[in-house]
Amino acid sequence: PRGQEMAERKRRADEKDAKRVLDECRRRTSEDESSAHTISNNQVTSVKSGNPVHSVDWKLISEKQRVELETVLGKEKFRNVYTLLKNVHGNTRLSQPIYQKKLKQQLARIVGKEYLNICGDVDQLIYIEEMKLKRY
């Protein structure tokens, strides 16, 4: 009983740590996306202030997000989720609603139901890589 109680406390503390890392990852990503930029006359300008700034570094954002997600999920689980979702991105048939329930079940088997929402962050990482970095 005492050992089980300590193990449960450690598990909850680990979950809180993982949630903090994930929340920080989400916060950083949304901050970087919210500082919208436009390109006019070959000069990058911030929409908010009108001052010249550097464009958003999507490569850095994706690298940080990858490291943080690997930390939360573990490298093997991350790799499995990433591969599965990357295959779905590349196959329009698998992205149809009829397959979404099966996909969710597969993801739950990989990461567990308590970490299922993190798979959305992995999906977001794939989107950034495909759309912002043009990796295929």
N, CA, C and O of each residue as an XYZ file, in Angstrom:
544
protein
N       0.821     -1.209      0.000
C       0.000      0.000      0.000
C       0.859      1.266      0.000
O       0.618      2.170     -0.800
N       1.842      1.342      0.871
C       2.693      2.530      0.960
C       3.472      2.717     -0.349
O       3.589      3.833     -0.855
N       4.000      1.619     -0.889
C       4.743      1.672     -2.146
C       3.852      2.074     -3.310
O       4.274      2.816     -4.197
N       2.613      1.581     -3.304
C       1.672      1.935     -4.368
C       1.317      3.415     -4.298
O       1.187      4.084     -5.323
N       1.161      3.916     -3.076
C       0.838      5.334     -2.886
C       1.976      6.216     -3.403
O       1.733      7.230     -4.058
N       3.211      5.827     -3.109
C       4.370      6.594     -3.580
C       4.469      6.531     -5.102
O       4.775      7.529     -5.753
N       4.210      5.354     -5.661
C       4.258      5.209     -7.115
C       3.194      6.075     -7.783
O       3.441      6.689     -8.821
N       2.008      6.117     -7.178
C       0.924      6.937     -7.721
C       1.276      8.422     -7.647
O       1.006      9.167     -8.589
N       1.865      8.851     -6.556
C       2.290     10.249     -6.420
C       3.333     10.602     -7.483
O       3.271     11.669     -8.093
N       4.289      9.700     -7.697
C       5.323      9.932     -8.707
C       4.694     10.011    -10.097
O       5.059     10.875    -10.894
N       3.754      9.117    -10.389
C       3.091      9.121    -11.693
C       2.363     10.437    -11.914
O       2.457     11.024    -12.992
N       1.628     10.913    -10.889
C       0.915     12.188    -11.013
C       1.880     13.356    -11.195
O       1.616     14.266    -11.982
N       2.986     13.332    -10.475
C       3.995     14.402    -10.617
C       4.590     14.386    -12.025
O       4.801     15.438    -12.628
N       4.857     13.188    -12.542
C       5.382     13.081    -13.908
C       4.378     13.614    -14.919
O       4.761     14.297    -15.869
N       3.091     13.309    -14.727
C       2.055     13.808    -15.628
C       1.978     15.329    -15.588
O       1.814     15.973    -16.624
N       2.096     15.908    -14.383
C       2.074     17.370    -14.255
C       3.270     17.987    -14.978
O       3.133     19.002    -15.661
N       4.450     17.366    -14.824
C       5.640     17.862    -15.516
C       5.448     17.804    -17.027
O       5.779     18.752    -17.739
N       4.914     16.689    -17.510
C       4.687     16.531    -18.947
C       3.684     17.569    -19.435
O       3.855     18.142    -20.511
N       2.637     17.815    -18.644
C       1.629     18.811    -19.023
C       2.247     20.202    -19.074
O       1.941     20.978    -19.979
N       3.109     20.528    -18.119
C       3.773     21.835    -18.118
C       4.633     22.016    -19.371
O       4.612     23.078    -19.993
N       5.382     20.984    -19.737
C       6.226     21.053    -20.933
C       5.352     21.260    -22.165
O       5.661     22.092    -23.019
N       4.264     20.506    -22.254
C       3.371     20.610    -23.402
C       2.701     21.976    -23.465
O       2.607     22.573    -24.538
N       2.234     22.475    -22.323
C       1.613     23.804    -22.298
C       2.594     24.878    -22.743
O       2.220     25.804    -23.463
N       3.847     24.759    -22.317
C       4.875     25.712    -22.731
C       5.106     25.631    -24.237
O       5.268     26.652    -24.906
N       5.120     24.412    -24.759
C       5.288     24.208    -26.202
C       4.144     24.872    -26.960
O       4.379     25.561    -27.952
N       2.922     24.676    -26.508
C       1.760     25.273    -27.156
C       1.809     26.800    -27.061
O       1.486     27.493    -28.027
N       2.210     27.323    -25.902
C       2.282     28.768    -25.702
C       3.300     29.383    -26.662
O       3.025     30.397    -27.304
N       4.473     28.765    -26.753
C       5.515     29.295    -27.635
C       5.069     29.278    -29.092
O       5.301     30.230    -29.836
N       4.431     28.190    -29.486
C       3.976     28.074    -30.867
C       2.934     29.134    -31.176
O       2.996     29.773    -32.227
N       1.972     29.331    -30.274
C       0.924     30.319    -30.536
C       1.482     31.740    -30.511
O       1.019     32.593    -31.267
N       2.468     32.008    -29.653
C       3.089     33.338    -29.641
C       3.796     33.614    -30.959
O       3.681     34.703    -31.521
N       4.528     32.618    -31.446
C       5.246     32.798    -32.707
C       4.286     32.987    -33.870
O       4.553     33.785    -34.769
N       3.165     32.260    -33.865
C       2.191     32.396    -34.946
C       1.433     33.714    -34.860
O       1.051     34.273    -35.889
N       1.210     34.220    -33.647
C       0.399     35.424    -33.486
C       1.140     36.703    -33.875
O       0.506     37.734    -34.101
N       2.444     36.656    -33.954
C       3.168     37.849    -34.408
C       3.215     37.817    -35.931
O       4.276     37.677    -36.540
N       2.045     37.952    -36.520
C       1.882     37.814    -37.975
C       2.805     38.764    -38.721
O       3.095     39.869    -38.264
N       3.257     38.304    -39.880
C       4.182     39.078    -40.693
C       3.669     39.150    -42.116
O       2.990     38.243    -42.596
N       4.001     40.233    -42.775
C       3.688     40.369    -44.195
C       4.950     40.757    -44.929
O       5.871     41.331    -44.348
N       4.985     40.445    -46.197
C       6.135     40.829    -47.026
C       5.659     41.848    -48.048
O       4.747     41.577    -48.830
N       6.279     43.018    -48.037
C       5.941     44.041    -49.019
C       7.217     44.768    -49.417
O       8.033     45.126    -48.568
N       7.376     44.977    -50.702
C       8.559     45.660    -51.227
C       9.857     45.009    -50.739
O      10.805     45.701    -50.371
N       9.889     43.669    -50.741
C      11.062     42.898    -50.317
C      11.498     43.191    -48.883
O      12.662     42.979    -48.540
N      10.600     43.665    -48.056
C      10.938     43.938    -46.663
C       9.906     43.240    -45.786
O       8.704     43.354    -46.026
N      10.366     42.524    -44.781
C       9.460     41.851    -43.868
C       9.049     42.864    -42.800
O       9.896     43.495    -42.168
N       7.730     43.012    -42.608
C       7.208     44.015    -41.690
C       6.196     43.380    -40.745
O       5.360     42.587    -41.178
N       6.261     43.712    -39.485
C       5.302     43.209    -38.514
C       3.957     43.877    -38.734
O       3.886     45.098    -38.876
N       2.891     43.088    -38.764
C       1.549     43.637    -38.946
C       1.157     44.486    -37.742
O       0.506     45.519    -37.895
N       1.551     44.055    -36.546
C       1.160     44.774    -35.330
C       1.823     46.148    -35.224
O       1.149     47.144    -34.959
N       3.135     46.204    -35.430
C       3.837     47.462    -35.179
C       4.263     48.200    -36.436
O       4.558     49.393    -36.372
N       4.304     47.528    -37.571
C       4.775     48.163    -38.794
C       6.284     48.266    -38.863
O       6.813     48.813    -39.831
N       7.004     47.751    -37.852
C       8.456     47.807    -37.834
C       9.054     46.611    -38.565
O       8.512     45.509    -38.482
N      10.159     46.807    -39.277
C      10.820     45.675    -39.929
C      11.284     44.662    -38.888
O      11.862     45.029    -37.864
N      11.026     43.392    -39.158
C      11.444     42.307    -38.272
C      11.845     41.121    -39.135
O      11.585     41.096    -40.338
N      12.477     40.147    -38.513
C      12.789     38.909    -39.212
C      11.529     38.069    -39.303
O      10.641     38.174    -38.457
N      11.453     37.246    -40.319
C      10.289     36.379    -40.459
C      10.317     35.291    -39.389
O      11.345     35.051    -38.756
N       9.184     34.647    -39.199
C       9.063     33.586    -38.204
C      10.001     32.445    -38.594
O      10.024     32.021    -39.750
N      10.756     31.962    -37.649
C      11.692     30.864    -37.888
C      10.971     29.545    -37.642
O      11.039     28.981    -36.550
N      10.278     29.059    -38.675
C       9.483     27.828    -38.540
C      10.356     26.619    -38.281
O       9.931     25.681    -37.607
N      11.569     26.628    -38.804
C      12.470     25.497    -38.569
C      12.805     25.397    -37.083
O      12.780     24.306    -36.512
N      13.113     26.510    -36.466
C      13.417     26.520    -35.037
C      12.192     26.112    -34.222
O      12.301     25.340    -33.269
N      11.037     26.630    -34.599
C       9.803     26.280    -33.901
C       9.557     24.775    -33.990
O       9.243     24.133    -32.987
N       9.700     24.218    -35.185
C       9.443     22.789    -35.348
C      10.462     21.945    -34.584
O      10.105     20.913    -34.015
N      11.715     22.370    -34.564
C      12.739     21.626    -33.826
C      12.449     21.631    -32.328
O      12.560     20.601    -31.663
N      12.075     22.803    -31.800
C      11.750     22.897    -30.374
C      10.523     22.054    -30.034
O      10.497     21.350    -29.024
N       9.514     22.137    -30.889
C       8.300     21.377    -30.636
C       8.595     19.878    -30.680
O       8.081     19.121    -29.856
N       9.412     19.449    -31.630
C       9.778     18.030    -31.732
C      10.464     17.560    -30.445
O      10.111     16.513    -29.904
N      11.437     18.327    -29.956
C      12.169     17.959    -28.741
C      11.218     17.886    -27.545
O      11.295     16.955    -26.743
N      10.330     18.857    -27.431
C       9.403     18.878    -26.303
C       8.412     17.722    -26.371
O       8.087     17.127    -25.343
N       7.934     17.401    -27.558
C       7.013     16.276    -27.710
C       7.718     14.949    -27.448
O       7.131     14.045    -26.853
N       8.961     14.822    -27.880
C       9.734     13.614    -27.576
C       9.944     13.475    -26.075
O       9.957     12.363    -25.547
N      10.108     14.602    -25.390
C      10.273     14.577    -23.940
C       8.999     14.094    -23.260
O       9.051     13.277    -22.342
N       7.868     14.594    -23.708
C       6.589     14.241    -23.098
C       6.212     12.792    -23.391
O       5.842     12.048    -22.483
N       6.306     12.399    -24.642
C       5.846     11.064    -25.051
C       6.930      9.988    -24.939
O       6.613      8.806    -24.805
N       8.169     10.375    -24.991
C       9.255      9.412    -25.127
C       9.547      9.255    -26.616
O       8.648      9.377    -27.447
N      10.792      8.987    -26.944
C      11.197      8.966    -28.363
C      10.470      7.896    -29.163
O      10.049      8.150    -30.291
N      10.315      6.706    -28.596
C       9.685      5.628    -29.357
C       8.207      5.912    -29.627
O       7.738      5.743    -30.752
N       7.477      6.341    -28.600
C       6.058      6.659    -28.799
C       5.898      7.827    -29.761
O       5.021      7.819    -30.625
N       6.754      8.830    -29.601
C       6.692      9.972    -30.518
C       6.892      9.505    -31.956
O       6.124      9.870    -32.846
N       7.927      8.698    -32.178
C       8.222      8.215    -33.530
C       7.034      7.433    -34.108
O       6.697      7.593    -35.281
N       6.400      6.586    -33.283
C       5.259      5.806    -33.751
C       4.068      6.695    -34.110
O       3.432      6.498    -35.145
N       3.771      7.674    -33.253
C       2.661      8.592    -33.523
C       2.967      9.439    -34.755
O       2.110      9.617    -35.620
N       4.187      9.958    -34.831
C       4.595     10.796    -35.957
C       4.453     10.023    -37.270
O       3.903     10.542    -38.242
N       4.944      8.794    -37.299
C       4.885      7.976    -38.517
C       3.445      7.710    -38.920
O       3.091      7.838    -40.092
N       2.618      7.342    -37.958
C       1.212      7.065    -38.245
C       0.510      8.301    -38.803
O      -0.169      8.219    -39.827
N       0.669      9.444    -38.137
C       0.001     10.664    -38.587
C       0.579     11.171    -39.909
O      -0.153     11.719    -40.733
N       1.864     10.997    -40.114
C       2.486     11.409    -41.378
C       1.896     10.598    -42.538
O       1.660     11.137    -43.620
N       1.663      9.309    -42.308
C       1.045      8.466    -43.337
C      -0.384      8.908    -43.628
O      -0.829      8.851    -44.775
N      -1.098      9.342    -42.610
C      -2.469      9.834    -42.809
C      -2.438     11.121    -43.634
O      -3.270     11.313    -44.520
N      -1.481     11.996    -43.344
C      -1.362     13.244    -44.105
C      -1.136     12.966    -45.579
O      -1.639     13.687    -46.441
N      -0.390     11.935    -45.860
C      -0.062     11.626    -47.241
C      -1.126     10.830    -47.974
O      -0.977     10.561    -49.166
N      -2.195     10.447    -47.289
C      -3.210      9.588    -47.890
C      -4.596     10.197    -47.655
O      -5.130     10.119    -46.548
N      -5.166     10.791    -48.676
C      -6.469     11.461    -48.511
C      -7.570     10.478    -48.143
O      -8.533     10.853    -47.473
N      -7.445      9.229    -48.567
C      -8.460      8.230    -48.217
C      -8.497      8.009    -46.697
O      -9.574      7.878    -46.114
N      -7.312      7.968    -46.056
C      -7.255      7.730    -44.618
C      -7.706      8.935    -43.802
O      -8.014      8.792    -42.619
N      -7.752     10.106    -44.402
C      -8.178     11.290    -43.659
C      -9.693     11.470    -43.687
O     -10.210     12.431    -43.116
N     -10.404     10.569    -44.336
C     -11.865     10.633    -44.366
C     -12.434     10.259    -43.002
O     -11.816      9.494    -42.262
N     -13.619     10.799    -42.661
C     -14.212     10.576    -41.341
C     -14.365      9.104    -40.949
O     -14.268      8.776    -39.767
N     -14.599      8.227    -41.900
C     -14.803      6.815    -41.572
C     -13.557      6.197    -40.919
O     -13.668      5.254    -40.137
N     -12.387      6.726    -41.241
C     -11.145      6.195    -40.694
C     -10.693      6.919    -39.417
O      -9.782      6.452    -38.735
N     -11.315      8.039    -39.095
C     -10.880      8.831    -37.942
C     -11.034      8.077    -36.621
O     -10.180      8.192    -35.743
N     -12.112      7.310    -36.472
C     -12.324      6.541    -35.240
C     -11.229      5.484    -35.080
O     -10.699      5.290    -33.987
N     -10.903      4.812    -36.167
C      -9.840      3.806    -36.122
C      -8.493      4.455    -35.810
O      -7.693      3.908    -35.051
N      -8.253      5.610    -36.394
C      -7.017      6.330    -36.138
C      -6.913      6.700    -34.660
O      -5.864      6.526    -34.040
N      -8.001      7.206    -34.108
C      -8.009      7.587    -32.693
C      -7.743      6.373    -31.804
O      -7.040      6.481    -30.800
N      -8.295      5.233    -32.167
C      -8.063      4.001    -31.401
C      -6.596      3.579    -31.491
O      -6.004      3.165    -30.494
N      -6.016      3.684    -32.675
C      -4.602      3.332    -32.837
C      -3.709      4.254    -32.013
O      -2.760      3.804    -31.370
N      -4.018      5.533    -32.040
C      -3.229      6.498    -31.264
C      -3.358      6.228    -29.770
O      -2.375      6.321    -29.035
N      -4.565      5.897    -29.318
C      -4.783      5.594    -27.901
C      -3.979      4.359    -27.491
O      -3.465      4.295    -26.374
N      -3.870      3.389    -28.383
C      -3.059      2.198    -28.073
C      -1.582      2.546    -27.958
O      -0.858      1.943    -27.165
N      -1.143      3.501    -28.733
C       0.279      3.885    -28.710
C       0.607      4.710    -27.471
O       1.573      4.416    -26.765
N      -0.198      5.750    -27.202
C       0.165      6.705    -26.143
C      -0.699      6.587    -24.890
O      -0.339      7.128    -23.843
N      -1.822      5.896    -24.978
C      -2.756      5.839    -23.856
C      -3.751      6.984    -23.947
O      -3.453      8.031    -24.520
N      -4.931      6.781    -23.382
C      -5.989      7.789    -23.493
C      -5.611      9.111    -22.844
O      -6.028     10.172    -23.310
N      -4.819      9.058    -21.763
C      -4.471     10.298    -21.066
C      -3.565     11.207    -21.888
O      -3.504     12.408    -21.623
N      -2.859     10.663    -22.878
C      -1.982     11.472    -23.720
C      -2.515     11.625    -25.141
O      -1.796     12.098    -26.021
N      -3.746     11.237    -25.371
C      -4.319     11.271    -26.711
C      -4.349     12.689    -27.289
O      -4.126     12.873    -28.485
N      -4.624     13.688    -26.447
C      -4.687     15.065    -26.952
C      -3.328     15.574    -27.441
O      -3.272     16.502    -28.247
N      -2.243     14.981    -26.964
C      -0.906     15.392    -27.396
C      -0.676     15.019    -28.861
O       0.150     15.626    -29.542
N      -1.409     14.023    -29.333
C      -1.273     13.624    -30.742
C      -1.652     14.778    -31.664
O      -1.143     14.867    -32.781
N      -2.537     15.660    -31.213
C      -2.881     16.851    -31.985
C      -1.681     17.771    -32.152
O      -1.539     18.440    -33.175
N      -0.821     17.800    -31.144
C       0.389     18.614    -31.233
C       1.392     17.998    -32.204
O       2.116     18.713    -32.898
N       1.431     16.668    -32.248
C       2.288     15.992    -33.230
C       1.765     16.295    -34.633
O       2.540     16.552    -35.555
N       0.442     16.261    -34.781
C      -0.185     16.585    -36.066
C       0.151     18.025    -36.474
O       0.412     18.302    -37.645
N       0.142     18.927    -35.502
C       0.495     20.323    -35.770
C       1.958     20.428    -36.231
O       2.269     21.207    -37.133
N       2.839     19.658    -35.623
C       4.241     19.638    -36.030
C       4.373     19.191    -37.486
O       5.128     19.788    -38.254
N       3.647     18.151    -37.861
C       3.680     17.670    -39.244
C       3.176     18.756    -40.187
O       3.742     18.966    -41.259
N       2.113     19.443    -39.784
C       1.584     20.540    -40.599
C       2.654     21.620    -40.812
O       2.859     22.090    -41.931
N       3.323     22.002    -39.736
C       4.369     23.026    -39.840
C       5.458     22.559    -40.801
O       5.914     23.321    -41.653
N       5.867     21.311    -40.659
C       6.921     20.796    -41.535
C       6.478     20.758    -42.996
O       7.250     21.101    -43.891
N       5.243     20.344    -43.232
C       4.773     20.219    -44.611
C       4.412     21.555    -45.244
O       4.730     21.791    -46.410
N       3.763     22.419    -44.505
C       3.253     23.657    -45.084
C       4.228     24.832    -44.935
O       4.345     25.652    -45.845
N       4.904     24.919    -43.834
C       5.774     26.067    -43.602
C       7.216     25.807    -44.036
O       7.920     26.728    -44.450
N       7.652     24.549    -43.939
C       9.031     24.228    -44.318
C       9.108     23.523    -45.656
O      10.195     23.319    -46.195
N       7.953     23.148    -46.196
C       7.871     22.481    -47.491
C       8.684     21.197    -47.537
O       9.345     20.897    -48.531
N       8.620     20.431    -46.419
C       9.286     19.123    -46.395
C       8.273     18.065    -46.822
O       7.125     18.085    -46.377
N       8.682     17.175    -47.656
C       7.790     16.091    -48.082
C       8.493     14.767    -48.032
O       7.898     13.739    -48.356
